[in-house]
Amino acid sequence: MKEFKIPELGENISSATITKVLLKVGDIVELDQAVLELETDKATIDVPSDVAGKVSEVKVNEGDSVTIGQVIFIVEVDEKTANIPPVEVPIAAKISEKVVVATTENKNAGATEVPNTAGEQEFLLPELGENIVSATVIKVLIAVGDTLELDQAVLELETDKATIEVPSTMSGKVTA
C-alpha cells in the first residue's frame, strides 16, 4: 500500500480546493497521471500522481479544502509497479538537478560557448525568466535510454507565471 499526498504547490501556497477528483476506487493509476484538479488563489493546477497501482481508497471529494502533505488516496502496489521509484514533483530546492546525456552534439543558448564534444554532458535547468527561481515539474518528457535531439522538449514546468516546455541544448542518448 502506498499513499498519495498533496505535493508542494508553490511558494506561499499551503492549501487548495479540489475542483475535480479524476479517479475512483478500483481505478489503475500510473506515475505522472493527472489525479486531481486543484484551485489555489493563484491558478488551477492538474496534480500528477507520484504513485502507481490500483486505487483502494479515496479520502477526498470535490469541493474539499486540502493542505500540503494531506493523504488523498491509497493504492495497492503490485509486483510490476512495486519497484518504480516515485517522481519528485517540486523542484524549488533542486533547481540544478541534472540529466546526463552521452552527447553527439552540444549547443549553448547562453553567452559562453561550449565546445562541441562527444562524451557525457550534464543538462542543467536553464534560466526560466526574470525573477523566476523555482518551478514545479509537471511532466518529464524523456527517460533513460531515449535518444535526445537538439531542441527537443525534455520537461514541462509550471512557474507562478506560466507553464513552459524546456528544450534540450544537446543531443545524444540519455544515460541518467
Secondary structure, DSSP 8 states (H G I E B T S, - for coil): -EEEE----STT--EEEEEEE---TT-EE-TT-EEEEEE-SS-EEEEE-S--EEEEEE---TT-EEETT-EEEEEE--HHHHT------B-TT-TT-EEEEEEEEE---SSS------EEEEEE----STT----EEEEE---TT-EE-TT-EEEEEE-SS-EEEEE-SEEEEE--
